C-alpha cells in the first residue's frame, strides 16, 4: 500500500496511507490531507489511483505543485519521490520504483532516422550532469527599514518563507503580522516571489498580487519590513 509522509522542514508531521481512489490535499478542513498554511490553496492538489498507477495532479493552485523540484500539472508518482506544496513536503513510499518503469527517454543519434534508447542509469547521469552545468544564482535581502532579527538574509533554500510563522526564513514581528506573507523560490533561472497572505506585498512601490521575478536592486515591502533584493556575482 502506497503512503506519504507529510513533513515541515525536517520534522515529520503525519503519515498518510493512500487507501482511497482520490486523496485531496489543501488548506481547507474538508481535505484528506490538511496543510494549515497560507501558502497552500484551499483545494491544492489530489493524488489519484488509476489502476496500478499513482498520479499527482495540481488543482489549479495559486503557488503550484512541485514534484522532485519540477512544477507539474499532472505526473506519475514513484517510490522515493518528493512532493513540495507550499513549504511542506510529502515523501512518497510505494512498491513502484522509477527505474523499473518501462518507459524510457529517447535522444537523436548521428542520423536523423536513428534513435538511441538510454538506460535509466544513463538517464540519471545525463540529467545530473545537465543540472550541474547550469549554476544556480545565490541572492538574498538586505533590511533597509523595520524590526527583525537580522540585517541580511542569504536565501540558499529552494523555498524560503516570509512571515510570522515559526520556521520562516525572514521572521515578521508585530501583532498584526501574517503567519505567511510571501514565498521566495530559488531556481536556476533566478528568484521569484509570490504573495501568500493577507498583507499586501509591494515591489518598487507597486502592489504585487501574483508571482514576480526578482531583479538585483528590487525594493520589497512586506509587513513592517522594507528589504532590498540582491544577487551575488
N, C-alpha and C positions, 0 to 999 in steps of 0.2 A: 504493500500500500504506500503510495506517494505521500509525502508530508513536507511542510515548510516550517522553518524556524524563524520567527519574527525577532529581529534584533534592532536595538538602538545603539549606535556606536558599536562597541564590542560586547554590550550587555544583552543577554538573551531575555526576551520579554515573554514569549509564549510559543509553544509548538502546536501546530495545527495539522491534523490528519485530513488529507483531501479525499473524503469518502463520498462527497456529493458530486453530482454531474456538473454543477456550476457553483463555484465558490466566489463570492463577491468580496471586494476589498475597497475600503473607503473610510471616510471620517464619520459618516452618519451611523447611528447605533443599529440600524437595520441590516448592516453588512455582516457577513460571516466572519471576516477578519476586520476588526475595527482598529484604525490607527488615528488616535485623537491628536491630530497635529494640523495646524492651519495650512501647512504646505500640501496637504492631501485633500483632494476633491471629495465631495460628499459620496459619490459613487465613482471611484477612481479607475479600477481595473477588475477583471474577472479571470479566474483560472477554470478552464473547461476540460472535461474528459470527453474526447471524441474518439470512441472506440478504445484502442490501446494507446492513443496519443494524448499527451498532456499539453494543452495550449494556454498561453498567456495572451490576453487581449486588453488593450487600453480602452477605457470607456469615454473617450473624449475629455480626458482630464486637462486641467489648466497647466500643470507643471510637467506632464508627461510621465511615461513609464519606461524604465531602463532595464535592459537585460544584459548582464556582463558588460556594463558601461556603454551600451549602444541603445539609443532611443528606438522603441519599437511601436508598431501599431498592433501587430499580431505575430507571435512566434511560438515555435515548439519548445517545450521545456525538457531538460535532461538532468540527470544526476549531477550535483555539484554546481548548477547554475546559481547565479546571484541576481535577484530582482531588487532594483532600487526604486522606492516610492517615497517621495519627499526626502526626509533624512533617515528613513528606516530601510533596512534590508530584509529580504526574505530568502533564506538559504534553502535550496531545493534538494530533497533526498528522494530518489526513485530508483527503480531497478533497470532503468534505460540509460545507458551511457552515450554521450555524443559520439565517441569514437566508434561505437558499434552501429551507428546509423548507416544505412546502406547508401544514402545519398552522398555524392562526392562533388567537390568543386571541379571545374574544368578550366584549363587555360589553353590558348592557342600555341601550337608548336611552330616549327620553322615554316611549314607550309600552311596556307590559309585553310586547306582542307583536312589538315591533320590536327587531331585533338589528343592531348595528353591528360590522362587521369592521374590525379595527385592523391597519394595515400593520406589518411588522417594525420599521421605523424608529420609528414612533409607540409601539410596544410598549416599545422601549428607553427612549424619553424618559419614558414614564409610570412605568416601573419605577425609573429613576434618580431621578425627582422624588420618588417614594414613599420610596425609601431615604434621601434627604436630609432628608425631613420628620421622620424618626424619629432623633433624635440617639443616638449610641452612648455608653454610660457610660464613664468613664475612672476606673480604680482601680489598686490595687496592694497591696503588702505592706510593712509596717514590720517590721524584725528586732527582736524582743524579747529573744531569747536564742540563742546559738550563734555559731559561727565562719563568716563568709562575707566576700565581697569588698566588699559594700555594706551600708548600713544601711537603705536604702529601695529598692524596686523598683517602678517605674511600668510597668504592663503595657499596652502600646499595640497589640501584635500580636494577630491573630486567635487564634493558639495559642501559648502560652508553656510551656516545659517546665521542670520542677524535677528536677534530678538531677546526677550526677557527669559525665555525658557532655559532651564539647566542644560548645559551641553552646547549652547550656542557659541559659535566661533567668535562673534562680536556681541557682547552682552549689553543690552539696553537697560538703563536704570529708570526708575520712576514708577509711581503707582499706576499710571495710565499707559505705560509702555506695553505693546502687544507681545504675547508669547512668541509669535513668529511674525516678523515684519517682512523679511525678504530672504531669498536663497541666491547664493552666488555659485555658479557652476564653472568648473575649470575643464577646458577641453583643449585638444591640440590646436584648434583654430582660434583659441583665446578664451577670455572670461565673459560670461553674461550673467545678468542679474534679473530676477523675476520677483515682483511684489507678491507677498503671501498672506498679508494680514490686513487689519482694518486701517492702520495708519497709512497715510499717503506717502509715496516714495517720489522724491524729486531728484532729477539729474540735470545739472546745469540750469537750475531754476524751473524746469518743466516737469509737470506731474506725469509719471510713467504708470501705465496700467497693464503693461504686458512685458514680455521679455525685451531686454535691452542689451546690446553688445557693448561692453565697456571698452573705452579707449583711454590711453595714457593721459592723465590730467583731468579726467571727468570728476566733477564735484557731485557727490551723492549726499542727500539729506534724508535721514530716516530717524523717526522718533526724536530724541533730543540731540542727535549727533549730526555733525557735518564732516564728511570724510572726503579725502582726495584719493582717487584710484591711481595706481602706478604699475608699470610693468618694468621688471628688471631686464637689463641688456644681457 
